[in-house]
Structures are given as structure tokens and as C-alpha cells.
Amino acid sequence: MRDPQRFRSRLEALKLLEGIERAGDLEQYAPFHLARADMFRRLGRGDEARESYRRALQFASNDQVRRFIEQRLHGADAESRAKGLV
């Protein structure tokens, strides 16, 4: 069972990230997109999580970061396939 307070906190975090996104200052900063992807994933919004992982991948600063993002993206894809969404 989901904890309503935790769910609410995730939504609040996502709203904060969306406000930052509107400012555009972190558009090319991979960790920003990773934070969004994590919030989407935790909220069960797989399509949006995968899109945020893909955006983060575009701005990965080195191979280690790129591999980390690719692992997360692969995991999100596998999770969606298991749910029959992809």
C-alpha cells in the first residue's frame, strides 16, 4: 500500500522540478533530467520517466554517467514490458 504522504511529497518534488524546468537554466544538465526521471518512476509514470532518461542521456558528461543512465533506461523499459506497457 502506498503511503499518501510519500506520494504527496513526490508530487510536490515534481512540481518544484517543473518550475525549474520552466526557467530553462538546467535544460542541458543531465542530473536535472535524472531527478525528473526518478520522480516520474516513483509515481508510476513510466513513459515520462523513460523520456527524461533519454533527455539525460543527451547531456551525459562522461562514459560512466552515460552507462548509469543507460542502465536506468534499460530498467525502466524492462519494468514497462513486464507490465505490458511497451
C-alpha positions as CSV (number, residue, x, y, z in Angstrom):
1,M,0.0,0.0,0.0
2,R,1.3,3.5,-0.9
3,D,1.9,6.0,1.8
4,P,-0.3,9.0,0.9
5,Q,2.2,11.4,2.5
6,R,5.1,10.0,0.5
7,F,3.0,10.1,-2.7
8,R,2.2,13.8,-2.0
9,S,5.9,14.6,-1.4
10,R,6.8,13.1,-4.7
11,L,4.2,15.2,-6.5
12,E,5.5,18.3,-4.7
13,A,9.0,17.4,-5.7
14,L,7.9,17.0,-9.3
15,K,6.1,20.4,-9.2
16,L,9.3,22.0,-8.0
17,L,11.3,20.4,-10.8
18,E,8.7,21.5,-13.3
19,G,9.2,25.1,-12.0
20,I,12.9,24.8,-12.5
21,E,12.4,23.4,-16.0
22,R,10.3,26.4,-17.0
23,A,13.2,28.7,-16.1
24,G,15.3,26.7,-18.6
25,D,18.6,27.1,-16.7
26,L,19.2,23.3,-16.3
27,E,18.0,22.1,-19.7
28,Q,21.4,20.8,-20.6
29,Y,22.2,19.3,-17.2
30,A,21.9,15.6,-17.0
31,P,21.3,15.3,-13.2
32,F,18.2,17.6,-13.6
33,H,16.7,15.2,-16.1
34,L,17.7,12.2,-13.9
35,A,15.9,13.8,-10.9
36,R,12.7,14.2,-13.0
37,A,13.0,10.6,-14.3
38,D,13.3,9.3,-10.8
39,M,10.2,11.2,-9.6
40,F,8.2,10.0,-12.7
41,R,9.4,6.4,-12.0
42,R,8.4,6.6,-8.3
43,L,5.0,8.0,-9.3
44,G,4.5,5.1,-11.8
45,R,4.7,7.3,-14.8
46,G,7.0,5.1,-16.9
47,D,6.6,6.9,-20.3
48,E,7.7,10.2,-18.8
49,A,10.5,8.5,-16.8
50,R,11.9,7.0,-20.0
51,E,11.7,10.3,-21.9
52,S,13.5,12.0,-19.0
53,Y,16.2,9.3,-19.0
54,R,16.6,9.8,-22.8
55,R,17.0,13.5,-22.3
56,A,19.6,13.0,-19.6
57,L,21.5,10.7,-21.9
58,Q,21.9,13.5,-24.4
59,F,23.7,15.6,-21.8
60,A,25.8,12.9,-20.1
61,S,29.2,14.3,-19.3
62,N,31.2,11.1,-19.5
63,D,31.0,7.4,-20.2
64,Q,30.4,6.4,-16.6
65,V,27.4,8.7,-16.4
66,R,26.2,7.5,-19.8
67,R,26.4,3.9,-18.6
68,F,24.4,4.7,-15.4
69,I,21.7,6.4,-17.4
70,E,21.6,3.6,-20.0
71,Q,21.1,1.1,-17.1
72,R,18.3,3.1,-15.6
73,L,16.7,3.4,-19.1
74,H,17.0,-0.3,-19.7
75,G,15.5,-1.0,-16.2
76,A,12.5,1.4,-17.0
77,D,12.0,-0.4,-20.3
78,A,12.1,-3.8,-18.7
79,E,9.6,-2.7,-16.0
80,S,7.2,-1.4,-18.6
81,R,7.5,-4.6,-20.6
82,A,6.7,-6.6,-17.5
83,K,3.6,-4.5,-17.0
84,G,2.7,-4.9,-20.7
85,L,3.0,-1.2,-21.4
86,V,5.7,-1.4,-24.1
